[in-house]
Amino acid sequence: MNKQNIATIYQEEIDRINKCDVKATWQKQLLLLILVYAKMTNNFRLSEINLGLFAKYIGKKTKDITENLSYSMTQEAIRNEIFEMIEIKEWDDIEGCWETSRYFNVHEFKNGEVVCEIWNGYQVKELEYLFPIIKKCENCGSEFRPSSRGKTCLCERCLRKQNNIKLMYRMRRLRSLQCAGEIPSPL
């Protein structure tokens, strides 16, 4: 097998991807795909990162990756130093003004424990177990695995308590409105 088309993934890369605050495992897999792409092509300087192109490798459609999602994932990756945004100002002789060029510099880590070797982008889908989504509850501080559709950062127990409080409030309000005669009784 040709050694240059194999991307070696190190534990430090997995740790940095796991630090990213994203909602779903497949979003972390997309970040890993960017690293795999950079390693396989030996191109660590990307002028743009089109996450939609990588979607098919993890079983997603291009339409699943919106512009806002792409931007937030890119910002998370920059914050966790998976890659960095570099701006270069150059003088344009034709236009007679300064132009700013931007590109992403993908960091390559070559130290630490080897987690796996990837020779095909489709292998990344099988690596779900490397990317658990664990959040900390805002109320009690316990760690939990959230649903990808969840909009709150509460564990199941605290969410149940919050919903019960809201339900009791609604019932009290409904009873007070019924007593005042504003809402007819269902009987």
Z-matrix of the N, CA and C atoms (Angstrom, degrees):
N
C 1 1.457
C 2 1.531 1 108.82
N 3 1.309 2 115.73 1 142.97
C 4 1.453 3 121.31 2 -179.02
C 5 1.526 4 110.09 3 -72.60
N 6 1.321 5 117.21 4 116.92
C 7 1.463 6 123.21 5 -174.53
C 8 1.531 7 112.80 6 -68.08
N 9 1.343 8 118.40 7 -26.60
C 10 1.455 9 119.31 8 -176.62
C 11 1.527 10 112.49 9 -73.85
N 12 1.315 11 119.47 10 -18.77
C 13 1.461 12 121.54 11 178.55
C 14 1.517 13 112.73 12 -96.67
N 15 1.312 14 117.36 13 18.04
C 16 1.458 15 121.84 14 176.71
C 17 1.523 16 108.15 15 -109.69
N 18 1.327 17 115.21 16 129.13
C 19 1.465 18 120.43 17 178.36
C 20 1.521 19 108.34 18 -100.16
N 21 1.324 20 116.49 19 118.79
C 22 1.454 21 121.58 20 177.38
C 23 1.522 22 108.38 21 -89.32
N 24 1.336 23 116.01 22 124.35
C 25 1.455 24 121.70 23 -178.15
C 26 1.523 25 108.50 24 -104.11
N 27 1.341 26 115.62 25 127.04
C 28 1.456 27 122.04 26 -177.77
C 29 1.524 28 110.68 27 -101.58
N 30 1.315 29 115.87 28 158.25
C 31 1.463 30 121.96 29 -177.83
C 32 1.529 31 111.80 30 -60.47
N 33 1.323 32 117.96 31 -36.12
C 34 1.464 33 120.90 32 179.94
C 35 1.535 34 111.34 33 -61.88
N 36 1.339 35 116.34 34 -36.91
C 37 1.465 36 119.91 35 177.74
C 38 1.531 37 110.76 36 -66.04
N 39 1.327 38 116.50 37 -43.04
C 40 1.469 39 121.16 38 178.19
C 41 1.532 40 109.56 39 -63.00
N 42 1.334 41 117.54 40 -41.81
C 43 1.469 42 121.19 41 179.80
C 44 1.524 43 111.38 42 -62.39
N 45 1.333 44 116.89 43 -42.19
C 46 1.469 45 119.97 44 179.74
C 47 1.527 46 111.39 45 -66.94
N 48 1.323 47 117.21 46 -38.08
C 49 1.461 48 120.52 47 177.67
C 50 1.530 49 109.56 48 -66.67
N 51 1.325 50 117.17 49 -39.48
C 52 1.463 51 120.66 50 179.45
C 53 1.522 52 112.51 51 -67.08
N 54 1.336 53 118.23 52 -23.50
C 55 1.466 54 121.48 53 177.25
C 56 1.524 55 111.83 54 -72.76
N 57 1.324 56 117.21 55 -20.10
C 58 1.466 57 120.94 56 -178.65
C 59 1.520 58 110.30 57 -65.44
N 60 1.308 59 115.60 58 134.43
C 61 1.459 60 121.93 59 -178.85
C 62 1.525 61 108.84 60 -90.70
N 63 1.335 62 115.61 61 85.52
C 64 1.463 63 122.12 62 177.02
C 65 1.517 64 108.42 63 -122.05
N 66 1.333 65 116.70 64 163.13
C 67 1.461 66 120.48 65 -172.76
C 68 1.522 67 114.24 66 -83.20
N 69 1.328 68 118.85 67 -29.94
C 70 1.456 69 120.22 68 -171.33
C 71 1.528 70 111.77 69 -132.08
N 72 1.322 71 114.24 70 157.54
C 73 1.461 72 121.25 71 179.89
C 74 1.526 73 111.15 72 -63.24
N 75 1.326 74 116.91 73 -38.11
C 76 1.464 75 119.09 74 -177.21
C 77 1.524 76 111.82 75 -64.21
N 78 1.331 77 117.54 76 -25.19
C 79 1.461 78 119.73 77 177.35
C 80 1.527 79 110.50 78 -70.56
N 81 1.320 80 116.56 79 -35.79
C 82 1.472 81 119.81 80 175.38
C 83 1.524 82 110.25 81 -69.70
N 84 1.328 83 116.48 82 -33.93
C 85 1.459 84 119.69 83 177.32
C 86 1.528 85 110.57 84 -64.70
N 87 1.335 86 117.22 85 -35.29
C 88 1.466 87 119.75 86 176.81
C 89 1.526 88 111.43 87 -62.45
N 90 1.332 89 116.28 88 -41.31
C 91 1.467 90 119.33 89 178.39
C 92 1.526 91 110.78 90 -64.21
N 93 1.325 92 116.70 91 -37.91
C 94 1.467 93 119.95 92 176.57
C 95 1.525 94 110.19 93 -65.11
N 96 1.320 95 117.70 94 -37.33
C 97 1.463 96 120.91 95 178.87
C 98 1.530 97 112.08 96 -62.06
N 99 1.338 98 116.51 97 -35.15
C 100 1.469 99 119.33 98 177.34
C 101 1.531 100 109.32 99 -63.14
N 102 1.339 101 116.18 100 -44.12
C 103 1.471 102 119.61 101 177.73
C 104 1.527 103 111.19 102 -62.24
N 105 1.327 104 116.45 103 -43.54
C 106 1.472 105 120.89 104 179.89
C 107 1.520 106 110.30 105 -61.88
N 108 1.337 107 116.44 106 -43.76
C 109 1.461 108 120.93 107 178.95
C 110 1.535 109 110.98 108 -60.42
N 111 1.327 110 116.00 109 -45.83
C 112 1.465 111 120.10 110 -179.23
C 113 1.530 112 110.84 111 -62.86
N 114 1.329 113 116.50 112 -39.80
C 115 1.469 114 119.51 113 -178.76
C 116 1.524 115 111.83 114 -71.99
N 117 1.325 116 117.20 115 -39.92
C 118 1.468 117 120.05 116 -177.91
C 119 1.525 118 112.13 117 -70.10
N 120 1.317 119 116.73 118 -36.20
C 121 1.468 120 119.69 119 -179.55
C 122 1.525 121 111.83 120 -91.59
N 123 1.326 122 116.34 121 -8.14
C 124 1.463 123 122.98 122 -176.64
C 125 1.535 124 110.78 123 57.71
N 126 1.340 125 115.11 124 34.86
C 127 1.461 126 122.13 125 178.97
C 128 1.519 127 107.79 126 -120.54
N 129 1.321 128 116.84 127 99.09
C 130 1.457 129 121.28 128 -176.56
C 131 1.523 130 112.20 129 -97.61
N 132 1.313 131 116.40 130 5.77
C 133 1.460 132 121.60 131 179.02
C 134 1.527 133 107.62 132 -120.81
N 135 1.331 134 115.95 133 101.90
C 136 1.462 135 121.50 134 -175.20
C 137 1.523 136 109.81 135 -106.34
N 138 1.322 137 116.62 136 130.95
C 139 1.467 138 119.60 137 179.79
C 140 1.524 139 110.94 138 -74.46
N 141 1.324 140 117.13 139 -29.26
C 142 1.461 141 120.67 140 175.01
C 143 1.523 142 108.50 141 -151.56
N 144 1.305 143 115.20 142 156.04
C 145 1.458 144 120.18 143 177.61
C 146 1.511 145 107.11 144 -119.83
N 147 1.320 146 115.76 145 106.26
C 148 1.453 147 121.67 146 179.62
C 149 1.523 148 107.30 147 -98.45
N 150 1.332 149 116.18 148 97.15
C 151 1.460 150 120.46 149 -176.91
C 152 1.522 151 112.33 150 -65.30
N 153 1.331 152 117.25 151 -24.19
C 154 1.457 153 120.87 152 178.55
C 155 1.516 154 112.99 153 -61.57
N 156 1.333 155 116.68 154 -31.73
C 157 1.464 156 120.26 155 179.33
C 158 1.527 157 111.94 156 -67.59
N 159 1.333 158 116.49 157 -26.93
C 160 1.463 159 120.49 158 -177.98
C 161 1.530 160 112.70 159 -90.21
N 162 1.322 161 117.55 160 -7.80
C 163 1.465 162 121.68 161 -173.36
C 164 1.523 163 112.61 162 -60.55
N 165 1.315 164 117.50 163 -39.04
C 166 1.464 165 120.29 164 -175.37
C 167 1.530 166 112.47 165 -63.20
N 168 1.316 167 117.25 166 -26.30
C 169 1.466 168 119.99 167 -177.72
C 170 1.528 169 112.88 168 -70.95
N 171 1.324 170 116.80 169 -20.67
C 172 1.468 171 119.22 170 -179.38
C 173 1.529 172 111.39 171 -115.11
N 174 1.328 173 116.81 172 14.23
C 175 1.453 174 120.93 173 174.95
C 176 1.513 175 114.51 174 81.77
N 177 1.319 176 118.40 175 22.65
C 178 1.465 177 122.20 176 177.78
C 179 1.526 178 109.32 177 -109.62
N 180 1.317 179 115.15 178 162.52
C 181 1.459 180 120.38 179 176.42
C 182 1.527 181 108.95 180 -97.88
N 183 1.307 182 115.95 181 156.73
C 184 1.460 183 121.00 182 179.62
C 185 1.522 184 111.21 183 -58.70
N 186 1.331 185 117.38 184 -34.91
C 187 1.471 186 120.40 185 -178.26
C 188 1.525 187 112.35 186 -69.24
N 189 1.349 188 118.01 187 -16.98
C 190 1.466 189 121.08 188 177.92
C 191 1.530 190 112.15 189 -69.33
N 192 1.312 191 116.03 190 -20.06
C 193 1.461 192 120.29 191 -175.88
C 194 1.526 193 108.46 192 -105.24
N 195 1.319 194 115.25 193 98.80
C 196 1.456 195 120.87 194 -178.91
C 197 1.527 196 109.76 195 -81.32
N 198 1.308 197 115.47 196 169.22
C 199 1.464 198 120.22 197 179.44
C 200 1.531 199 111.04 198 -65.12
N 201 1.341 200 116.81 199 -39.58
C 202 1.469 201 120.62 200 179.02
C 203 1.523 202 111.23 201 -65.22
N 204 1.332 203 116.62 202 -41.98
C 205 1.457 204 120.58 203 178.69
C 206 1.522 205 110.44 204 -64.13
N 207 1.312 206 116.46 205 -43.87
C 208 1.458 207 121.20 206 179.30
C 209 1.529 208 110.74 207 -60.84
N 210 1.337 209 116.45 208 -43.50
C 211 1.463 210 120.68 209 179.66
C 212 1.527 211 111.08 210 -64.19
N 213 1.340 212 117.21 211 -46.02
C 214 1.470 213 119.71 212 -178.05
C 215 1.528 214 111.45 213 -66.05
N 216 1.332 215 116.90 214 -37.36
C 217 1.470 216 119.18 215 178.14
C 218 1.526 217 110.71 216 -67.46
N 219 1.311 218 116.54 217 -39.68
C 220 1.470 219 120.45 218 178.41
C 221 1.524 220 110.29 219 -63.47
N 222 1.333 221 117.33 220 -42.75
C 223 1.463 222 120.84 221 178.85
C 224 1.525 223 111.34 222 -64.14
N 225 1.329 224 117.04 223 -39.27
C 226 1.470 225 120.95 224 177.20
C 227 1.525 226 110.55 225 -63.28
N 228 1.331 227 116.80 226 -42.27
C 229 1.461 228 120.95 227 -179.90
C 230 1.529 229 111.00 228 -65.83
N 231 1.316 230 117.05 229 -37.29
C 232 1.472 231 120.74 230 177.22
C 233 1.525 232 109.27 231 -67.54
N 234 1.349 233 116.98 232 -43.05
C 235 1.473 234 121.25 233 -179.74
C 236 1.533 235 111.50 234 -61.82
N 237 1.335 236 117.69 235 -34.79
C 238 1.460 237 121.75 236 -179.40
C 239 1.521 238 113.04 237 -95.45
N 240 1.332 239 116.55 238 11.75
C 241 1.460 240 124.38 239 173.68
C 242 1.524 241 113.82 240 59.84
N 243 1.334 242 116.41 241 35.27
C 244 1.465 243 119.78 242 171.05
C 245 1.524 244 107.64 243 -76.72
N 246 1.318 245 115.48 244 -41.38
C 247 1.460 246 120.40 245 168.09
C 248 1.513 247 109.03 246 -147.59
N 249 1.321 248 115.26 247 168.43
C 250 1.454 249 120.00 248 -176.66
C 251 1.519 250 110.15 249 -129.82
N 252 1.312 251 115.03 250 152.43
C 253 1.465 252 121.66 251 177.57
C 254 1.520 253 107.86 252 -92.86
N 255 1.324 254 115.87 253 127.73
C 256 1.457 255 120.78 254 -179.97
C 257 1.528 256 108.35 255 -119.86
N 258 1.307 257 116.05 256 132.66
C 259 1.461 258 122.33 257 178.19
C 260 1.519 259 108.93 258 -114.71
N 261 1.309 260 115.66 259 133.74
C 262 1.462 261 121.58 260 178.05
C 263 1.526 262 107.90 261 -125.85
N 264 1.340 263 116.29 262 126.83
C 265 1.467 264 120.72 263 176.39
C 266 1.524 265 107.96 264 -95.53
N 267 1.332 266 114.44 265 127.79
C 268 1.461 267 120.58 266 -179.99
C 269 1.520 268 109.13 267 -129.93
N 270 1.312 269 114.86 268 144.72
C 271 1.463 270 120.26 269 177.63
C 272 1.522 271 108.84 270 -81.60
N 273 1.325 272 115.93 271 128.27
C 274 1.458 273 121.33 272 178.37
C 275 1.526 274 107.58 273 -98.00
N 276 1.332 275 115.72 274 111.37
C 277 1.470 276 120.53 275 -177.81
C 278 1.522 277 112.03 276 -66.26
N 279 1.310 278 117.63 277 -33.39
C 280 1.468 279 120.79 278 -176.98
C 281 1.525 280 110.59 279 -72.01
N 282 1.329 281 116.93 280 -48.64
C 283 1.462 282 121.77 281 -178.83
C 284 1.528 283 112.43 282 -81.22
N 285 1.323 284 116.83 283 -25.05
C 286 1.456 285 121.27 284 -179.99
C 287 1.520 286 113.64 285 75.57
N 288 1.340 287 116.15 286 35.36
C 289 1.467 288 119.78 287 179.12
C 290 1.533 289 109.23 288 -151.12
N 291 1.329 290 113.75 289 171.82
C 292 1.460 291 119.54 290 178.49
C 293 1.522 292 109.69 291 -83.13
N 294 1.322 293 116.89 292 138.46
C 295 1.460 294 122.20 293 175.12
C 296 1.518 295 108.93 294 -121.90
N 297 1.309 296 115.10 295 142.47
C 298 1.455 297 119.98 296 179.59
C 299 1.520 298 109.25 297 -104.10
N 300 1.316 299 115.70 298 123.74
C 301 1.470 300 121.47 299 175.05
C 302 1.516 301 107.65 300 -102.79
N 303 1.328 302 116.32 301 136.32
C 304 1.462 303 120.81 302 177.88
C 305 1.515 304 108.88 303 -120.90
N 306 1.309 305 115.14 304 142.61
C 307 1.460 306 120.13 305 172.99
C 308 1.512 307 109.64 306 -151.89
N 309 1.312 308 115.63 307 163.05
C 310 1.457 309 122.32 308 179.16
C 311 1.519 310 108.55 309 -101.91
N 312 1.316 311 114.87 310 131.94
C 313 1.448 312 121.03 311 175.81
C 314 1.527 313 107.33 312 -106.16
N 315 1.334 314 116.88 313 111.16
C 316 1.462 315 121.87 314 -177.56
C 317 1.523 316 108.34 315 -82.41
N 318 1.335 317 116.37 316 125.71
C 319 1.462 318 120.44 317 179.67
C 320 1.522 319 109.86 318 -77.21
N 321 1.315 320 115.30 319 137.29
C 322 1.461 321 120.32 320 176.15
C 323 1.519 322 108.00 321 -112.54
N 324 1.311 323 115.50 322 127.77
C 325 1.459 324 121.26 323 179.79
C 326 1.518 325 107.56 324 -108.01
N 327 1.316 326 116.39 325 127.09
C 328 1.457 327 119.82 326 -177.28
C 329 1.517 328 111.60 327 -123.76
N 330 1.317 329 116.57 328 27.94
C 331 1.462 330 117.80 329 178.77
C 332 1.520 331 108.79 330 -131.38
N 333 1.290 332 116.23 331 158.26
C 334 1.457 333 121.02 332 178.95
C 335 1.507 334 112.38 333 98.89
N 336 1.306 335 113.98 334 -168.86
C 337 1.453 336 121.91 335 -175.64
C 338 1.531 337 110.56 336 -77.69
N 339 1.344 338 116.02 337 136.74
C 340 1.456 339 121.32 338 176.45
C 341 1.532 340 107.57 339 -80.99
N 342 1.323 341 116.53 340 123.57
C 343 1.468 342 121.43 341 -179.65
C 344 1.522 343 110.26 342 -86.31
N 345 1.340 344 116.36 343 -47.18
C 346 1.461 345 120.30 344 179.93
C 347 1.522 346 109.48 345 -163.57
N 348 1.312 347 113.83 346 168.45
C 349 1.461 348 120.41 347 173.74
C 350 1.518 349 107.27 348 -120.72
N 351 1.321 350 115.49 349 130.88
C 352 1.461 351 120.84 350 -176.66
C 353 1.518 352 108.54 351 -114.97
N 354 1.304 353 115.64 352 127.31
C 355 1.462 354 120.19 353 178.47
C 356 1.522 355 111.52 354 -113.85
N 357 1.346 356 116.53 355 -2.77
C 358 1.455 357 121.26 356 -178.58
C 359 1.525 358 107.64 357 -148.95
N 360 1.319 359 118.01 358 135.29
C 361 1.461 360 122.06 359 -178.17
C 362 1.516 361 113.77 360 -59.31
N 363 1.333 362 117.50 361 -27.65
C 364 1.463 363 120.86 362 -179.14
C 365 1.528 364 112.40 363 -69.56
N 366 1.313 365 117.54 364 -17.19
C 367 1.466 366 121.11 365 177.91
C 368 1.530 367 112.22 366 -66.94
N 369 1.314 368 117.04 367 -23.87
C 370 1.467 369 121.03 368 -176.91
C 371 1.529 370 110.82 369 -61.99
N 372 1.336 371 117.58 370 -33.13
C 373 1.471 372 121.22 371 179.35
C 374 1.528 373 110.99 372 -60.35
N 375 1.332 374 117.49 373 -31.60
C 376 1.462 375 121.56 374 -179.01
C 377 1.530 376 112.52 375 -76.58
N 378 1.318 377 118.09 376 -8.52
C 379 1.464 378 122.00 377 -175.94
C 380 1.528 379 113.04 378 -96.76
N 381 1.329 380 117.48 379 26.78
C 382 1.468 381 121.34 380 -179.81
C 383 1.520 382 112.46 381 -57.02
N 384 1.313 383 116.25 382 -35.34
C 385 1.468 384 120.76 383 -176.29
C 386 1.528 385 112.55 384 -62.23
N 387 1.315 386 118.52 385 -18.16
C 388 1.466 387 121.47 386 179.91
C 389 1.526 388 112.90 387 -78.98
N 390 1.341 389 116.97 388 -14.81
C 391 1.459 390 120.86 389 -171.61
C 392 1.522 391 112.77 390 -123.02
N 393 1.309 392 118.83 391 69.83
C 394 1.469 393 118.54 392 176.02
C 395 1.536 394 109.44 393 -73.98
N 396 1.319 395 115.51 394 143.14
C 397 1.464 396 120.80 395 175.61
C 398 1.527 397 106.50 396 -98.55
N 399 1.311 398 115.91 397 110.75
C 400 1.468 399 120.94 398 -179.50
C 401 1.526 400 107.74 399 -125.94
N 402 1.333 401 115.35 400 126.17
C 403 1.464 402 120.95 401 179.34
C 404 1.518 403 109.17 402 -118.15
N 405 1.321 404 115.85 403 164.95
C 406 1.459 405 122.56 404 178.05
C 407 1.526 406 108.30 405 -108.10
N 408 1.333 407 116.47 406 130.35
C 409 1.462 408 122.03 407 -178.91
C 410 1.527 409 109.84 408 -65.41
N 411 1.340 410 115.85 409 135.72
C 412 1.461 411 121.15 410 179.96
C 413 1.526 412 112.29 411 -69.48
N 414 1.328 413 117.59 412 -28.18
C 415 1.468 414 121.30 413 -178.05
C 416 1.522 415 112.37 414 -85.67
N 417 1.334 416 116.47 415 -60.89
C 418 1.465 417 119.80 416 -171.04
C 419 1.520 418 113.63 417 -99.25
N 420 1.330 419 118.57 418 -15.80
C 421 1.459 420 120.94 419 177.68
C 422 1.515 421 114.69 420 85.76
N 423 1.324 422 118.10 421 2.78
C 424 1.468 423 119.98 422 179.69
C 425 1.528 424 110.02 423 -77.50
N 426 1.330 425 115.88 424 154.40
C 427 1.457 426 120.88 425 178.68
C 428 1.522 427 109.22 426 -88.50
N 429 1.347 428 115.65 427 143.35
C 430 1.461 429 120.06 428 -179.74
C 431 1.526 430 109.32 429 -152.44
N 432 1.331 431 115.50 430 162.85
C 433 1.464 432 121.92 431 176.33
C 434 1.526 433 108.32 432 -99.09
N 435 1.326 434 117.64 433 110.84
C 436 1.466 435 119.62 434 -176.57
C 437 1.529 436 112.23 435 -79.82
N 438 1.293 437 115.03 436 161.66
C 439 1.460 438 120.99 437 171.97
C 440 1.525 439 107.19 438 -77.54
N 441 1.311 440 117.36 439 149.03
C 442 1.470 441 119.41 440 -179.29
C 443 1.520 442 111.48 441 -69.71
N 444 1.345 443 117.39 442 -16.06
C 445 1.458 444 121.03 443 179.73
C 446 1.521 445 112.40 444 -96.57
N 447 1.317 446 116.48 445 -6.81
C 448 1.463 447 120.28 446 -176.94
C 449 1.515 448 112.54 447 -66.70
N 450 1.318 449 115.66 448 140.18
C 451 1.460 450 119.99 449 -179.30
C 452 1.523 451 111.88 450 -107.18
N 453 1.341 452 117.30 451 -7.89
C 454 1.454 453 120.21 452 179.32
C 455 1.515 454 109.52 453 -109.70
N 456 1.284 455 115.43 454 162.11
C 457 1.464 456 120.70 455 177.88
C 458 1.531 457 107.93 456 -110.68
N 459 1.340 458 115.46 457 55.87
C 460 1.457 459 121.91 458 179.77
C 461 1.515 460 109.66 459 -121.46
N 462 1.330 461 115.74 460 143.32
C 463 1.461 462 119.40 461 176.01
C 464 1.523 463 108.69 462 -70.91
N 465 1.318 464 116.15 463 169.75
C 466 1.463 465 120.77 464 -174.92
C 467 1.536 466 111.90 465 -60.12
N 468 1.332 467 116.87 466 -41.41
C 469 1.465 468 121.35 467 -178.92
C 470 1.532 469 111.38 468 -64.18
N 471 1.331 470 116.89 469 -47.43
C 472 1.472 471 120.99 470 -179.51
C 473 1.528 472 111.21 471 -67.96
N 474 1.335 473 117.66 472 -35.56
C 475 1.451 474 121.33 473 178.09
C 476 1.529 475 110.03 474 -65.48
N 477 1.323 476 116.97 475 -40.91
C 478 1.459 477 121.19 476 177.32
C 479 1.529 478 110.75 477 -62.32
N 480 1.345 479 116.69 478 -43.00
C 481 1.470 480 120.45 479 177.53
C 482 1.525 481 111.16 480 -60.75
N 483 1.338 482 115.89 481 -45.50
C 484 1.461 483 121.16 482 -179.09
C 485 1.535 484 110.56 483 -62.04
N 486 1.329 485 116.37 484 -42.51
C 487 1.468 486 119.80 485 179.09
C 488 1.520 487 111.49 486 -65.93
N 489 1.333 488 118.36 487 -36.97
C 490 1.466 489 121.73 488 177.52
C 491 1.527 490 110.80 489 -64.95
N 492 1.314 491 117.30 490 -40.95
C 493 1.469 492 121.34 491 178.28
C 494 1.528 493 110.06 492 -62.47
N 495 1.344 494 116.51 493 -44.10
C 496 1.469 495 120.31 494 178.83
C 497 1.527 496 110.52 495 -63.49
N 498 1.330 497 116.98 496 -40.45
C 499 1.458 498 121.21 497 179.90
C 500 1.528 499 110.62 498 -64.54
N 501 1.343 500 116.95 499 -44.56
C 502 1.467 501 120.14 500 178.60
C 503 1.525 502 110.72 501 -61.79
N 504 1.327 503 117.74 502 -40.18
C 505 1.466 504 121.61 503 178.79
C 506 1.529 505 110.26 504 -61.89
N 507 1.339 506 117.13 505 -45.79
C 508 1.458 507 120.96 506 179.35
C 509 1.530 508 111.87 507 -62.18
N 510 1.344 509 115.92 508 -41.65
C 511 1.467 510 119.65 509 -179.69
C 512 1.535 511 110.82 510 -65.04
N 513 1.343 512 117.27 511 -42.57
C 514 1.463 513 121.11 512 177.41
C 515 1.523 514 111.10 513 -60.14
N 516 1.303 515 115.05 514 -44.51
C 517 1.477 516 120.16 515 -179.67
C 518 1.527 517 110.43 516 -63.86
N 519 1.326 518 116.01 517 -42.72
C 520 1.453 519 120.40 518 179.40
C 521 1.532 520 110.94 519 -62.90
N 522 1.342 521 116.60 520 -42.58
C 523 1.469 522 120.66 521 178.80
C 524 1.536 523 111.33 522 -63.08
N 525 1.329 524 116.16 523 -41.63
C 526 1.469 525 119.04 524 -179.30
C 527 1.524 526 110.77 525 -66.60
N 528 1.339 527 117.00 526 -35.37
C 529 1.465 528 120.03 527 177.69
C 530 1.528 529 110.62 528 -69.52
N 531 1.359 530 116.46 529 -36.88
C 532 1.466 531 119.82 530 178.80
C 533 1.528 532 110.83 531 -67.35
N 534 1.334 533 116.83 532 -40.39
C 535 1.465 534 120.75 533 179.12
C 536 1.529 535 111.26 534 -65.30
N 537 1.309 536 117.10 535 -33.42
C 538 1.459 537 121.46 536 179.79
C 539 1.520 538 111.27 537 -77.36
N 540 1.328 539 116.84 538 -9.54
C 541 1.461 540 121.44 539 178.82
C 542 1.497 541 114.69 540 82.69
N 543 1.318 542 118.45 541 11.40
C 544 1.457 543 120.72 542 -179.60
C 545 1.511 544 111.72 543 -78.97
N 546 1.344 545 117.64 544 -31.37
C 547 1.463 546 121.90 545 178.54
C 548 1.515 547 107.22 546 -116.87
N 549 1.337 548 118.87 547 126.94
C 550 1.461 549 119.75 548 179.62
C 551 1.524 550 111.01 549 -69.07
N 552 1.292 551 115.78 550 148.29
C 553 1.461 552 121.90 551 178.69
C 554 1.529 553 109.17 552 -70.39
N 555 1.335 554 117.36 553 142.66
C 556 1.469 555 118.70 554 -179.22
C 557 1.531 556 111.96 555 -69.43
N 558 1.349 557 119.40 556 -12.22
C 559 1.466 558 121.94 557 -179.23
C 560 1.469 559 111.48 558 -86.30
